[in-house]
Amino acid sequence: MKLHPTVEAVTARIRERSQLTRSAYLERLTLAANRKPGAERMGCANVAHAFAALPVSDKFRVVTERAPNLGIVTAYNDMLSAHAPLQHYPELIKLEARRLGATAQVAGGVPAMCDGVTQGTAGMELSLFSRDVIAMATAVSLSHDVFDGALMLGVCDKIVPGLLIGALHFGHLPTVFVPAGPMTSGLSNNEKAKVRERAAQGLVGRAELLEAESKAYHGPGTCTFYGTANSNQMLLEAMGLHVPGTAFINPGAAMREELTREAVRTVLQGRGASAAGAGAKCPPIGHVVDERSIVNAMVALMATGGSTNHLIHWVAVARAAGLVIDWNDFSALSEVVPLLTRVYPNGSADVNQFQAAGGPGFVIRELLDAGLMHADVLTVRAGGLREYTGIPAANPDTPGGALNWVDAGASKDDTVVRPASAPFSPHGGLMLLTGNLGRSVIKVSAVPDDLHVIEAPCRVFDSQEALHQAFNADELNQDIICVVRWQGPQANGMPELHKLTPPLAVLQGKGFRVALVTDGRMSGASGKVPAAIHVSPEAAAGGPLAKVRDGDRLRLDATAGTLDALVDADEWAARALATMPEALRVANGLGMGRELFASMRRNALAAEAGACSWL
């Protein structure tokens, strides 16, 4: 299938604007790849320290036999349900590596926080910047520089982007990402949301709310809604960085262990690969992730109505590979990429139902067949991206339960996944908004069509707590656009404001036309309330949200792609910018370790530039 002209044009302009930075990046990769292996290159004391704790047989292999040595970077902790299954992966990886004549070492661990735990608390203000901490921790882990390949163990919101950014700074290494899969289905996401709305109205108490939440989040594995964590996994499949079809196999499934072993087999196929990856079955990650791979990820995001967080994270990921993308690229792709899935919050199904209906394999096949994805890309597998259209299954004819991949076939449930010829919508799930309030994004896939345009007077809040107080005092019972500012990267680390969804949904349920406008984030779980988020420039950087006053009439138009204050142009131009209240500025920097992140807040780029603190 011929590549769609818009996909081709977006790819070409990314390639053009990235020419200098990408060339410099690839030169660094070539220099790193052309060195001797670490055990030969380093001094004897360095080598002795690096392998002192290895079993004697492993030490002999890596030092004397020059066997390949894999570095494992793990985000394991048992605070996160999604990461708890990773506990025993390193030992499994080491056993498989030994079986194949190689060795493996845990190079290091990275922090992994749960936004579900910190949502609405001061700890959430560390969340976005934890991505850059994870990237730096990944770099520290790999800086021992004795590895011939790497395995990245992680799943959730900031963890995968952080691991990927860190890994791309060691782009000369073949690298495979190893997930753990989603938890089994519990209380449905729709039922959970209803209980949250009743709790916001005071109709149920804490005991009933906790019972519902505990039934929804009940065991090991990723949360089952299609938020940032599961969007991560979809994008890794689309970029060819997983063993194909690995994303949504449950932790307790019989295949899960074999898929982890297959990740070891996959990365070791890159042994002896040239610096340019030519002829390598598992080429270096810096060559896998190019402008075509990034576009494939963007297309997959649009086609599945994925997390808005990736309009920040994948900009940063691209920068780590020497590539420059912006929201115009996402917007152009959204115009031509159809919406192929309905998974909560864009529908009622959870990711287990998505997997059963066809999962990533179905979506990738449909996009390839429609000419909406680059097929001619490198992946960690020899079969290229087409291999990612299959679904893994145990092969009963092969001793030891080796894997087999079967075609995804037709959709098993067309209320969950549909072919590109009959999509849920002809356009993608995310949209760029521009106007005199700045540039922002909205997740339209979860918002009913009759709510794509909201025009109403606004109420301005300096914090999410202030909005909750106004809601509880019955001050918001009208058509209203709530502006929550001082929530950007420089102001307070850009926390997710998902706790605002229940009260705003209650107002919407009363028949009021309601929207949210903020320079903060709303996460992959943003729901049916129209929300213009990531407004840039942020208020703390002198953005126009600092001009908005209570009572100003605002218009959010997701049909035309605009976001405006309907204020006389001369008056708007003459208005002074408000400044962040000093008490709020001080409070944002104190407690819960926020003091340690002051330099990140000070140096953070805008959301559209990836909110990077390292550039």
Helices and strands as residue ranges (DSSP letters): H 5-17, H 19-33, H 38-41, H 44-51, H 56-63, E 69-74, G 84-88, H 89-99, E 103-109, H 115-118, G 122-126, H 127-142, E 149-153, H 159-168, E 175-178, H 189-200, H 206-216, H 228-238, H 254-268, H 285-288, H 291-304, H 310-320, H 327-336, H 351-357, H 359-369, G 385-389, E 390-394, E 403-407, E 430-435, E 438-443, G 444-446, G 449-451, E 453-461, H 464-472, E 480-484, H 489-492, G 498-500, H 501-509, E 514-518, E 531-536, G 539-541, G 544-547, E 553-557, E 562-565, H 569-574, H 582-588, G 594-597, H 598-603, G 607-609
